[in-house]
């Protein structure tokens, strides 16, 4: 999911599991640069997205192509990827 402390995304060593030498933003940028299109399927209900700063950060990193992890969200995400 995209619910985490913002430092886990923007800070070097911010990962709670590994002391990465690069920030999550750097890794997400690499992912974005490696593919023509990317999406993020978020298991957190869409109605709650506005309450978590990190969800907004991830949403920006995927150019607003975040979809709820539902059948409808998956359908919309796959349609975007296939377009």
PyMOL Python script that loads the backbone (N, CA, C, O; Angstrom):
from pymol import cmd

cmd.read_pdbstr("""\
ATOM      1  N   UNK A   1       0.840  -1.181   0.000  1.00  0.00           N
ATOM      2  CA  UNK A   1       0.000   0.000   0.000  1.00  0.00           C
ATOM      3  C   UNK A   1       0.879   1.236   0.000  1.00  0.00           C
ATOM      4  O   UNK A   1       2.104   1.116  -0.007  1.00  0.00           O
ATOM      5  N   UNK A   2       0.299   2.391   0.007  1.00  0.00           N
ATOM      6  CA  UNK A   2       1.060   3.635  -0.037  1.00  0.00           C
ATOM      7  C   UNK A   2       1.012   4.373   1.295  1.00  0.00           C
ATOM      8  O   UNK A   2       1.426   5.530   1.376  1.00  0.00           O
ATOM      9  N   UNK A   3       0.517   3.727   2.327  1.00  0.00           N
ATOM     10  CA  UNK A   3       0.404   4.364   3.641  1.00  0.00           C
ATOM     11  C   UNK A   3       1.665   4.106   4.451  1.00  0.00           C
ATOM     12  O   UNK A   3       1.913   2.989   4.905  1.00  0.00           O
ATOM     13  N   UNK A   4       2.450   5.149   4.620  1.00  0.00           N
ATOM     14  CA  UNK A   4       3.709   5.045   5.361  1.00  0.00           C
ATOM     15  C   UNK A   4       4.107   6.442   5.795  1.00  0.00           C
ATOM     16  O   UNK A   4       3.465   7.421   5.417  1.00  0.00           O
ATOM     17  N   UNK A   5       5.143   6.534   6.570  1.00  0.00           N
ATOM     18  CA  UNK A   5       5.666   7.848   6.925  1.00  0.00           C
ATOM     19  C   UNK A   5       6.314   8.452   5.682  1.00  0.00           C
ATOM     20  O   UNK A   5       7.003   7.741   4.950  1.00  0.00           O
ATOM     21  N   UNK A   6       6.113   9.742   5.424  1.00  0.00           N
ATOM     22  CA  UNK A   6       6.707  10.358   4.235  1.00  0.00           C
ATOM     23  C   UNK A   6       8.224  10.161   4.134  1.00  0.00           C
ATOM     24  O   UNK A   6       8.758  10.042   3.031  1.00  0.00           O
ATOM     25  N   UNK A   7       8.925  10.126   5.282  1.00  0.00           N
ATOM     26  CA  UNK A   7      10.380   9.951   5.216  1.00  0.00           C
ATOM     27  C   UNK A   7      10.772   8.614   4.593  1.00  0.00           C
ATOM     28  O   UNK A   7      11.878   8.475   4.070  1.00  0.00           O
ATOM     29  N   UNK A   8       9.873   7.630   4.644  1.00  0.00           N
ATOM     30  CA  UNK A   8      10.172   6.342   4.024  1.00  0.00           C
ATOM     31  C   UNK A   8      10.254   6.466   2.505  1.00  0.00           C
ATOM     32  O   UNK A   8      10.853   5.620   1.841  1.00  0.00           O
ATOM     33  N   UNK A   9       9.659   7.509   1.963  1.00  0.00           N
ATOM     34  CA  UNK A   9       9.677   7.742   0.518  1.00  0.00           C
ATOM     35  C   UNK A   9      10.778   8.721   0.135  1.00  0.00           C
ATOM     36  O   UNK A   9      11.494   8.497  -0.841  1.00  0.00           O
ATOM     37  N   UNK A  10      10.919   9.794   0.888  1.00  0.00           N
ATOM     38  CA  UNK A  10      11.777  10.894   0.455  1.00  0.00           C
ATOM     39  C   UNK A  10      13.179  10.893   1.046  1.00  0.00           C
ATOM     40  O   UNK A  10      14.042  11.624   0.560  1.00  0.00           O
ATOM     41  N   UNK A  11      13.431  10.099   2.077  1.00  0.00           N
ATOM     42  CA  UNK A  11      14.724  10.165   2.762  1.00  0.00           C
ATOM     43  C   UNK A  11      15.639   8.998   2.411  1.00  0.00           C
ATOM     44  O   UNK A  11      15.196   7.858   2.270  1.00  0.00           O
ATOM     45  N   UNK A  12      16.913   9.305   2.277  1.00  0.00           N
ATOM     46  CA  UNK A  12      17.926   8.260   2.148  1.00  0.00           C
ATOM     47  C   UNK A  12      17.922   7.487   3.462  1.00  0.00           C
ATOM     48  O   UNK A  12      17.920   8.094   4.533  1.00  0.00           O
ATOM     49  N   UNK A  13      17.922   6.173   3.394  1.00  0.00           N
ATOM     50  CA  UNK A  13      17.871   5.354   4.598  1.00  0.00           C
ATOM     51  C   UNK A  13      16.502   5.330   5.255  1.00  0.00           C
ATOM     52  O   UNK A  13      16.362   4.854   6.381  1.00  0.00           O
ATOM     53  N   UNK A  14      15.496   5.838   4.563  1.00  0.00           N
ATOM     54  CA  UNK A  14      14.164   5.952   5.143  1.00  0.00           C
ATOM     55  C   UNK A  14      13.384   4.663   5.221  1.00  0.00           C
ATOM     56  O   UNK A  14      12.409   4.573   5.967  1.00  0.00           O
ATOM     57  N   UNK A  15      13.792   3.672   4.471  1.00  0.00           N
ATOM     58  CA  UNK A  15      13.082   2.394   4.504  1.00  0.00           C
ATOM     59  C   UNK A  15      13.157   1.799   5.900  1.00  0.00           C
ATOM     60  O   UNK A  15      14.216   1.799   6.528  1.00  0.00           O
ATOM     61  N   UNK A  16      12.037   1.297   6.379  1.00  0.00           N
ATOM     62  CA  UNK A  16      12.027   0.721   7.726  1.00  0.00           C
ATOM     63  C   UNK A  16      12.676  -0.661   7.756  1.00  0.00           C
ATOM     64  O   UNK A  16      12.975  -1.170   8.837  1.00  0.00           O
ATOM     65  N   UNK A  17      12.899  -1.272   6.607  1.00  0.00           N
ATOM     66  CA  UNK A  17      13.478  -2.611   6.560  1.00  0.00           C
ATOM     67  C   UNK A  17      14.957  -2.611   6.170  1.00  0.00           C
ATOM     68  O   UNK A  17      15.710  -3.489   6.590  1.00  0.00           O
ATOM     69  N   UNK A  18      15.368  -1.641   5.379  1.00  0.00           N
ATOM     70  CA  UNK A  18      16.739  -1.603   4.881  1.00  0.00           C
ATOM     71  C   UNK A  18      17.251  -0.173   4.956  1.00  0.00           C
ATOM     72  O   UNK A  18      16.488   0.781   4.801  1.00  0.00           O
ATOM     73  N   UNK A  19      18.538  -0.037   5.192  1.00  0.00           N
ATOM     74  CA  UNK A  19      19.151   1.290   5.174  1.00  0.00           C
ATOM     75  C   UNK A  19      19.611   1.582   3.747  1.00  0.00           C
ATOM     76  O   UNK A  19      20.801   1.495   3.445  1.00  0.00           O
ATOM     77  N   UNK A  20      18.676   1.923   2.881  1.00  0.00           N
ATOM     78  CA  UNK A  20      18.996   2.178   1.478  1.00  0.00           C
ATOM     79  C   UNK A  20      19.843   3.432   1.340  1.00  0.00           C
ATOM     80  O   UNK A  20      19.660   4.410   2.066  1.00  0.00           O
ATOM     81  N   UNK A  21      20.761   3.386   0.406  1.00  0.00           N
ATOM     82  CA  UNK A  21      21.609   4.547   0.134  1.00  0.00           C
ATOM     83  C   UNK A  21      20.889   5.580  -0.715  1.00  0.00           C
ATOM     84  O   UNK A  21      21.376   6.695  -0.902  1.00  0.00           O
ATOM     85  N   UNK A  22      19.728   5.200  -1.227  1.00  0.00           N
ATOM     86  CA  UNK A  22      18.953   6.114  -2.067  1.00  0.00           C
ATOM     87  C   UNK A  22      17.518   6.138  -1.563  1.00  0.00           C
ATOM     88  O   UNK A  22      17.035   5.182  -0.955  1.00  0.00           O
ATOM     89  N   UNK A  23      16.862   7.233  -1.825  1.00  0.00           N
ATOM     90  CA  UNK A  23      15.480   7.389  -1.352  1.00  0.00           C
ATOM     91  C   UNK A  23      14.502   6.567  -2.190  1.00  0.00           C
ATOM     92  O   UNK A  23      14.823   6.124  -3.293  1.00  0.00           O
ATOM     93  N   UNK A  24      13.331   6.381  -1.656  1.00  0.00           N
ATOM     94  CA  UNK A  24      12.264   5.721  -2.402  1.00  0.00           C
ATOM     95  C   UNK A  24      11.907   6.482  -3.664  1.00  0.00           C
ATOM     96  O   UNK A  24      11.550   5.881  -4.676  1.00  0.00           O
ATOM     97  N   UNK A  25      12.004   7.813  -3.607  1.00  0.00           N
ATOM     98  CA  UNK A  25      11.728   8.632  -4.792  1.00  0.00           C
ATOM     99  C   UNK A  25      12.680   8.246  -5.918  1.00  0.00           C
ATOM    100  O   UNK A  25      12.269   8.133  -7.073  1.00  0.00           O
ATOM    101  N   UNK A  26      13.947   8.045  -5.581  1.00  0.00           N
ATOM    102  CA  UNK A  26      14.938   7.653  -6.587  1.00  0.00           C
ATOM    103  C   UNK A  26      14.556   6.324  -7.227  1.00  0.00           C
ATOM    104  O   UNK A  26      14.623   6.177  -8.447  1.00  0.00           O
ATOM    105  N   UNK A  27      14.157   5.361  -6.406  1.00  0.00           N
ATOM    106  CA  UNK A  27      13.767   4.052  -6.932  1.00  0.00           C
ATOM    107  C   UNK A  27      12.496   4.144  -7.770  1.00  0.00           C
ATOM    108  O   UNK A  27      12.394   3.505  -8.818  1.00  0.00           O
ATOM    109  N   UNK A  28      11.535   4.932  -7.316  1.00  0.00           N
ATOM    110  CA  UNK A  28      10.290   5.092  -8.085  1.00  0.00           C
ATOM    111  C   UNK A  28      10.565   5.788  -9.417  1.00  0.00           C
ATOM    112  O   UNK A  28       9.949   5.459 -10.432  1.00  0.00           O
ATOM    113  N   UNK A  29      11.478   6.740  -9.413  1.00  0.00           N
ATOM    114  CA  UNK A  29      11.836   7.430 -10.653  1.00  0.00           C
ATOM    115  C   UNK A  29      12.481   6.448 -11.629  1.00  0.00           C
ATOM    116  O   UNK A  29      12.200   6.489 -12.826  1.00  0.00           O
ATOM    117  N   UNK A  30      13.332   5.580 -11.129  1.00  0.00           N
ATOM    118  CA  UNK A  30      13.931   4.546 -11.988  1.00  0.00           C
ATOM    119  C   UNK A  30      12.856   3.649 -12.591  1.00  0.00           C
ATOM    120  O   UNK A  30      12.894   3.331 -13.780  1.00  0.00           O
ATOM    121  N   UNK A  31      11.911   3.252 -11.770  1.00  0.00           N
ATOM    122  CA  UNK A  31      10.817   2.411 -12.254  1.00  0.00           C
ATOM    123  C   UNK A  31      10.038   3.138 -13.348  1.00  0.00           C
ATOM    124  O   UNK A  31       9.762   2.571 -14.405  1.00  0.00           O
ATOM    125  N   UNK A  32       9.690   4.388 -13.085  1.00  0.00           N
ATOM    126  CA  UNK A  32       8.949   5.189 -14.068  1.00  0.00           C
ATOM    127  C   UNK A  32       9.732   5.355 -15.359  1.00  0.00           C
ATOM    128  O   UNK A  32       9.165   5.305 -16.451  1.00  0.00           O
ATOM    129  N   UNK A  33      11.033   5.551 -15.229  1.00  0.00           N
ATOM    130  CA  UNK A  33      11.875   5.744 -16.415  1.00  0.00           C
ATOM    131  C   UNK A  33      12.078   4.453 -17.205  1.00  0.00           C
ATOM    132  O   UNK A  33      12.452   4.499 -18.376  1.00  0.00           O
ATOM    133  N   UNK A  34      11.839   3.320 -16.586  1.00  0.00           N
ATOM    134  CA  UNK A  34      12.040   2.022 -17.237  1.00  0.00           C
ATOM    135  C   UNK A  34      10.831   1.553 -18.028  1.00  0.00           C
ATOM    136  O   UNK A  34      10.942   0.664 -18.871  1.00  0.00           O
ATOM    137  N   UNK A  35       9.687   2.145 -17.759  1.00  0.00           N
ATOM    138  CA  UNK A  35       8.449   1.730 -18.413  1.00  0.00           C
ATOM    139  C   UNK A  35       7.719   2.941 -18.962  1.00  0.00           C
ATOM    140  O   UNK A  35       7.780   4.034 -18.399  1.00  0.00           O
ATOM    141  N   UNK A  36       7.029   2.725 -20.071  1.00  0.00           N
ATOM    142  CA  UNK A  36       6.269   3.815 -20.685  1.00  0.00           C
ATOM    143  C   UNK A  36       5.161   4.297 -19.754  1.00  0.00           C
ATOM    144  O   UNK A  36       4.895   5.495 -19.665  1.00  0.00           O
ATOM    145  N   UNK A  37       4.521   3.365 -19.067  1.00  0.00           N
ATOM    146  CA  UNK A  37       3.418   3.696 -18.167  1.00  0.00           C
ATOM    147  C   UNK A  37       3.540   2.870 -16.898  1.00  0.00           C
ATOM    148  O   UNK A  37       3.937   1.705 -16.939  1.00  0.00           O
ATOM    149  N   UNK A  38       3.197   3.476 -15.776  1.00  0.00           N
ATOM    150  CA  UNK A  38       3.144   2.752 -14.504  1.00  0.00           C
ATOM    151  C   UNK A  38       1.858   3.120 -13.783  1.00  0.00           C
ATOM    152  O   UNK A  38       1.302   4.201 -13.978  1.00  0.00           O
ATOM    153  N   UNK A  39       1.401   2.205 -12.952  1.00  0.00           N
ATOM    154  CA  UNK A  39       0.236   2.469 -12.110  1.00  0.00           C
ATOM    155  C   UNK A  39       0.571   2.003 -10.697  1.00  0.00           C
ATOM    156  O   UNK A  39       1.545   1.283 -10.478  1.00  0.00           O
ATOM    157  N   UNK A  40      -0.243   2.422  -9.759  1.00  0.00           N
ATOM    158  CA  UNK A  40      -0.136   1.951  -8.380  1.00  0.00           C
ATOM    159  C   UNK A  40      -1.516   1.480  -7.968  1.00  0.00           C
ATOM    160  O   UNK A  40      -2.473   2.254  -7.997  1.00  0.00           O
ATOM    161  N   UNK A  41      -1.627   0.226  -7.588  1.00  0.00           N
ATOM    162  CA  UNK A  41      -2.883  -0.305  -7.055  1.00  0.00           C
ATOM    163  C   UNK A  41      -2.827  -0.165  -5.541  1.00  0.00           C
ATOM    164  O   UNK A  41      -1.946  -0.727  -4.891  1.00  0.00           O
ATOM    165  N   UNK A  42      -3.757   0.575  -4.991  1.00  0.00           N
ATOM    166  CA  UNK A  42      -3.744   0.890  -3.570  1.00  0.00           C
ATOM    167  C   UNK A  42      -4.864   0.142  -2.850  1.00  0.00           C
ATOM    168  O   UNK A  42      -6.036   0.337  -3.170  1.00  0.00           O
ATOM    169  N   UNK A  43      -4.518  -0.716  -1.879  1.00  0.00           N
ATOM    170  CA  UNK A  43      -5.554  -1.445  -1.148  1.00  0.00           C
ATOM    171  C   UNK A  43      -6.322  -0.581  -0.147  1.00  0.00           C
ATOM    172  O   UNK A  43      -7.382  -0.982   0.332  1.00  0.00           O
ATOM    173  N   UNK A  44      -5.796   0.592   0.168  1.00  0.00           N
ATOM    174  CA  UNK A  44      -6.509   1.505   1.064  1.00  0.00           C
ATOM    175  C   UNK A  44      -7.722   2.051   0.325  1.00  0.00           C
ATOM    176  O   UNK A  44      -7.585   2.486  -0.818  1.00  0.00           O
ATOM    177  N   UNK A  45      -8.898   2.045   0.931  1.00  0.00           N
ATOM    178  CA  UNK A  45     -10.088   2.574   0.246  1.00  0.00           C
ATOM    179  C   UNK A  45      -9.878   4.019  -0.221  1.00  0.00           C
ATOM    180  O   UNK A  45      -9.325   4.840   0.510  1.00  0.00           O
ATOM    181  N   UNK A  46     -10.317   4.316  -1.425  1.00  0.00           N
ATOM    182  CA  UNK A  46     -10.130   5.644  -2.021  1.00  0.00           C
ATOM    183  C   UNK A  46     -10.620   6.759  -1.091  1.00  0.00           C
ATOM    184  O   UNK A  46     -10.021   7.834  -1.051  1.00  0.00           O
ATOM    185  N   UNK A  47     -11.679   6.519  -0.362  1.00  0.00           N
ATOM    186  CA  UNK A  47     -12.233   7.540   0.538  1.00  0.00           C
ATOM    187  C   UNK A  47     -11.230   7.962   1.615  1.00  0.00           C
ATOM    188  O   UNK A  47     -11.392   9.021   2.221  1.00  0.00           O
ATOM    189  N   UNK A  48     -10.207   7.158   1.858  1.00  0.00           N
ATOM    190  CA  UNK A  48      -9.218   7.463   2.895  1.00  0.00           C
ATOM    191  C   UNK A  48      -7.917   8.032   2.340  1.00  0.00           C
ATOM    192  O   UNK A  48      -7.032   8.397   3.114  1.00  0.00           O
ATOM    193  N   UNK A  49      -7.781   8.114   1.044  1.00  0.00           N
ATOM    194  CA  UNK A  49      -6.518   8.537   0.445  1.00  0.00           C
ATOM    195  C   UNK A  49      -6.100   9.936   0.878  1.00  0.00           C
ATOM    196  O   UNK A  49      -4.908  10.195   1.044  1.00  0.00           O
ATOM    197  N   UNK A  50      -7.042  10.829   1.061  1.00  0.00           N
ATOM    198  CA  UNK A  50      -6.715  12.207   1.409  1.00  0.00           C
ATOM    199  C   UNK A  50      -6.177  12.387   2.816  1.00  0.00           C
ATOM    200  O   UNK A  50      -5.701  13.469   3.158  1.00  0.00           O
ATOM    201  N   UNK A  51      -6.241  11.360   3.631  1.00  0.00           N
ATOM    202  CA  UNK A  51      -5.810  11.464   5.025  1.00  0.00           C
ATOM    203  C   UNK A  51      -4.360  11.056   5.251  1.00  0.00           C
ATOM    204  O   UNK A  51      -3.847  11.183   6.363  1.00  0.00           O
ATOM    205  N   UNK A  52      -3.700  10.572   4.216  1.00  0.00           N
ATOM    206  CA  UNK A  52      -2.335  10.069   4.369  1.00  0.00           C
ATOM    207  C   UNK A  52      -1.417  10.778   3.384  1.00  0.00           C
ATOM    208  O   UNK A  52      -1.559  10.634   2.170  1.00  0.00           O
ATOM    209  N   UNK A  53      -0.472  11.546   3.922  1.00  0.00           N
ATOM    210  CA  UNK A  53       0.427  12.337   3.084  1.00  0.00           C
ATOM    211  C   UNK A  53       1.209  11.467   2.103  1.00  0.00           C
ATOM    212  O   UNK A  53       1.430  11.867   0.960  1.00  0.00           O
ATOM    213  N   UNK A  54       1.622  10.297   2.537  1.00  0.00           N
ATOM    214  CA  UNK A  54       2.435   9.447   1.662  1.00  0.00           C
ATOM    215  C   UNK A  54       1.653   8.960   0.448  1.00  0.00           C
ATOM    216  O   UNK A  54       2.235   8.735  -0.613  1.00  0.00           O
ATOM    217  N   UNK A  55       0.347   8.797   0.592  1.00  0.00           N
ATOM    218  CA  UNK A  55      -0.461   8.393  -0.567  1.00  0.00           C
ATOM    219  C   UNK A  55      -0.392   9.480  -1.631  1.00  0.00           C
ATOM    220  O   UNK A  55      -0.271   9.179  -2.819  1.00  0.00           O
ATOM    221  N   UNK A  56      -0.468  10.734  -1.216  1.00  0.00           N
ATOM    222  CA  UNK A  56      -0.337  11.843  -2.165  1.00  0.00           C
ATOM    223  C   UNK A  56       1.024  11.861  -2.839  1.00  0.00           C
ATOM    224  O   UNK A  56       1.125  12.135  -4.034  1.00  0.00           O
ATOM    225  N   UNK A  57       2.072  11.569  -2.077  1.00  0.00           N
ATOM    226  CA  UNK A  57       3.421  11.530  -2.656  1.00  0.00           C
ATOM    227  C   UNK A  57       3.532  10.441  -3.713  1.00  0.00           C
ATOM    228  O   UNK A  57       4.052  10.676  -4.804  1.00  0.00           O
ATOM    229  N   UNK A  58       3.045   9.253  -3.389  1.00  0.00           N
ATOM    230  CA  UNK A  58       3.094   8.149  -4.353  1.00  0.00           C
ATOM    231  C   UNK A  58       2.240   8.478  -5.570  1.00  0.00           C
ATOM    232  O   UNK A  58       2.627   8.188  -6.703  1.00  0.00           O
ATOM    233  N   UNK A  59       1.088   9.078  -5.338  1.00  0.00           N
ATOM    234  CA  UNK A  59       0.197   9.442  -6.444  1.00  0.00           C
ATOM    235  C   UNK A  59       0.912  10.393  -7.405  1.00  0.00           C
ATOM    236  O   UNK A  59       0.778  10.260  -8.622  1.00  0.00           O
ATOM    237  N   UNK A  60       1.662  11.343  -6.870  1.00  0.00           N
ATOM    238  CA  UNK A  60       2.441  12.251  -7.718  1.00  0.00           C
ATOM    239  C   UNK A  60       3.513  11.486  -8.488  1.00  0.00           C
ATOM    240  O   UNK A  60       3.742  11.754  -9.667  1.00  0.00           O
ATOM    241  N   UNK A  61       4.164  10.545  -7.830  1.00  0.00           N
ATOM    242  CA  UNK A  61       5.249   9.794  -8.474  1.00  0.00           C
ATOM    243  C   UNK A  61       4.763   8.913  -9.616  1.00  0.00           C
ATOM    244  O   UNK A  61       5.539   8.581 -10.512  1.00  0.00           O
ATOM    245  N   UNK A  62       3.500   8.534  -9.597  1.00  0.00           N
ATOM    246  CA  UNK A  62       2.950   7.724 -10.694  1.00  0.00           C
ATOM    247  C   UNK A  62       2.033   8.572 -11.580  1.00  0.00           C
ATOM    248  O   UNK A  62       1.129   8.056 -12.237  1.00  0.00           O
ATOM    249  N   UNK A  63       2.287   9.876 -11.581  1.00  0.00           N
ATOM    250  CA  UNK A  63       1.539  10.807 -12.438  1.00  0.00           C
ATOM    251  C   UNK A  63       0.028  10.644 -12.293  1.00  0.00           C
ATOM    252  O   UNK A  63      -0.709  10.654 -13.279  1.00  0.00           O
ATOM    253  N   UNK A  64      -0.414  10.495 -11.061  1.00  0.00           N
ATOM    254  CA  UNK A  64      -1.839  10.414 -10.722  1.00  0.00           C
ATOM    255  C   UNK A  64      -2.513   9.146 -11.248  1.00  0.00           C
ATOM    256  O   UNK A  64      -3.736   9.100 -11.380  1.00  0.00           O
ATOM    257  N   UNK A  65      -1.721   8.127 -11.545  1.00  0.00           N
ATOM    258  CA  UNK A  65      -2.290   6.857 -12.009  1.00  0.00           C
ATOM    259  C   UNK A  65      -2.316   5.845 -10.863  1.00  0.00           C
ATOM    260  O   UNK A  65      -1.746   4.757 -10.944  1.00  0.00           O
ATOM    261  N   UNK A  66      -2.999   6.249  -9.797  1.00  0.00           N
ATOM    262  CA  UNK A  66      -3.233   5.368  -8.655  1.00  0.00           C
ATOM    263  C   UNK A  66      -4.681   4.914  -8.729  1.00  0.00           C
ATOM    264  O   UNK A  66      -5.591   5.713  -8.950  1.00  0.00           O
ATOM    265  N   UNK A  67      -4.871   3.631  -8.543  1.00  0.00           N
ATOM    266  CA  UNK A  67      -6.209   3.054  -8.638  1.00  0.00           C
ATOM    267  C   UNK A  67      -6.482   2.222  -7.391  1.00  0.00           C
ATOM    268  O   UNK A  67      -5.566   1.624  -6.828  1.00  0.00           O
ATOM    269  N   UNK A  68      -7.734   2.183  -6.962  1.00  0.00           N
ATOM    270  CA  UNK A  68      -8.054   1.327  -5.817  1.00  0.00           C
ATOM    271  C   UNK A  68      -7.885  -0.143  -6.195  1.00  0.00           C
ATOM    272  O   UNK A  68      -8.135  -0.532  -7.336  1.00  0.00           O
ATOM    273  N   UNK A  69      -7.467  -0.939  -5.243  1.00  0.00           N
ATOM    274  CA  UNK A  69      -7.291  -2.367  -5.500  1.00  0.00           C
ATOM    275  C   UNK A  69      -8.654  -3.061  -5.389  1.00  0.00           C
ATOM    276  O   UNK A  69      -8.958  -3.771  -4.430  1.00  0.00           O
ATOM    277  N   UNK A  70      -9.440  -2.812  -6.418  1.00  0.00           N
ATOM    278  CA  UNK A  70     -10.762  -3.420  -6.569  1.00  0.00           C
ATOM    279  C   UNK A  70     -10.831  -3.938  -7.997  1.00  0.00           C
ATOM    280  O   UNK A  70      -9.952  -3.641  -8.806  1.00  0.00           O
ATOM    281  N   UNK A  71     -11.851  -4.697  -8.311  1.00  0.00           N
ATOM    282  CA  UNK A  71     -11.995  -5.153  -9.699  1.00  0.00           C
ATOM    283  C   UNK A  71     -12.120  -3.962 -10.641  1.00  0.00           C
ATOM    284  O   UNK A  71     -11.525  -3.954 -11.719  1.00  0.00           O
ATOM    285  N   UNK A  72     -12.889  -2.964 -10.240  1.00  0.00           N
ATOM    286  CA  UNK A  72     -13.050  -1.772 -11.080  1.00  0.00           C
ATOM    287  C   UNK A  72     -11.732  -1.005 -11.197  1.00  0.00           C
ATOM    288  O   UNK A  72     -11.369  -0.555 -12.284  1.00  0.00           O
ATOM    289  N   UNK A  73     -11.017  -0.857 -10.082  1.00  0.00           N
ATOM    290  CA  UNK A  73      -9.732  -0.166 -10.118  1.00  0.00           C
ATOM    291  C   UNK A  73      -8.724  -0.898 -10.983  1.00  0.00           C
ATOM    292  O   UNK A  73      -7.990  -0.277 -11.752  1.00  0.00           O
ATOM    293  N   UNK A  74      -8.688  -2.206 -10.858  1.00  0.00           N
ATOM    294  CA  UNK A  74      -7.799  -3.020 -11.687  1.00  0.00           C
ATOM    295  C   UNK A  74      -8.154  -2.859 -13.159  1.00  0.00           C
ATOM    296  O   UNK A  74      -7.268  -2.730 -14.004  1.00  0.00           O
ATOM    297  N   UNK A  75      -9.437  -2.868 -13.466  1.00  0.00           N
ATOM    298  CA  UNK A  75      -9.899  -2.687 -14.841  1.00  0.00           C
ATOM    299  C   UNK A  75      -9.441  -1.339 -15.387  1.00  0.00           C
ATOM    300  O   UNK A  75      -8.921  -1.265 -16.500  1.00  0.00           O
ATOM    301  N   UNK A  76      -9.630  -0.274 -14.611  1.00  0.00           N
ATOM    302  CA  UNK A  76      -9.212   1.061 -15.064  1.00  0.00           C
ATOM    303  C   UNK A  76      -7.693   1.134 -15.238  1.00  0.00           C
ATOM    304  O   UNK A  76      -7.199   1.718 -16.203  1.00  0.00           O
ATOM    305  N   UNK A  77      -6.962   0.540 -14.300  1.00  0.00           N
ATOM    306  CA  UNK A  77      -5.509   0.553 -14.396  1.00  0.00           C
ATOM    307  C   UNK A  77      -4.995  -0.192 -15.616  1.00  0.00           C
ATOM    308  O   UNK A  77      -4.111   0.295 -16.320  1.00  0.00           O
ATOM    309  N   UNK A  78      -5.542  -1.363 -15.865  1.00  0.00           N
ATOM    310  CA  UNK A  78      -5.117  -2.155 -17.024  1.00  0.00           C
ATOM    311  C   UNK A  78      -5.506  -1.451 -18.320  1.00  0.00           C
ATOM    312  O   UNK A  78      -4.746  -1.468 -19.288  1.00  0.00           O
ATOM    313  N   UNK A  79      -6.670  -0.841 -18.343  1.00  0.00           N
ATOM    314  CA  UNK A  79      -7.076  -0.089 -19.545  1.00  0.00           C
ATOM    315  C   UNK A  79      -6.104   1.060 -19.821  1.00  0.00           C
ATOM    316  O   UNK A  79      -5.750   1.316 -20.971  1.00  0.00           O
ATOM    317  N   UNK A  80      -5.678   1.747 -18.763  1.00  0.00           N
ATOM    318  CA  UNK A  80      -4.693   2.813 -18.949  1.00  0.00           C
ATOM    319  C   UNK A  80      -3.385   2.236 -19.498  1.00  0.00           C
ATOM    320  O   UNK A  80      -2.821   2.773 -20.451  1.00  0.00           O
ATOM    321  N   UNK A  81      -2.907   1.156 -18.904  1.00  0.00           N
ATOM    322  CA  UNK A  81      -1.650   0.558 -19.355  1.00  0.00           C
ATOM    323  C   UNK A  81      -1.729   0.087 -20.806  1.00  0.00           C
ATOM    324  O   UNK A  81      -0.741   0.160 -21.538  1.00  0.00           O
ATOM    325  N   UNK A  82      -2.885  -0.388 -21.219  1.00  0.00           N
ATOM    326  CA  UNK A  82      -3.056  -0.908 -22.578  1.00  0.00           C
ATOM    327  C   UNK A  82      -3.323   0.191 -23.605  1.00  0.00           C
ATOM    328  O   UNK A  82      -3.247  -0.055 -24.809  1.00  0.00           O
ATOM    329  N   UNK A  83      -3.632   1.390 -23.141  1.00  0.00           N
ATOM    330  CA  UNK A  83      -3.989   2.473 -24.087  1.00  0.00           C
ATOM    331  C   UNK A  83      -2.763   3.048 -24.778  1.00  0.00           C
ATOM    332  O   UNK A  83      -2.887   3.959 -25.597  1.00  0.00           O
TER     333      UNK A  83
END
""", "prot")
cmd.dss("prot")
cmd.show_as("cartoon", "prot")
cmd.util.cbc("prot")
cmd.orient("prot")
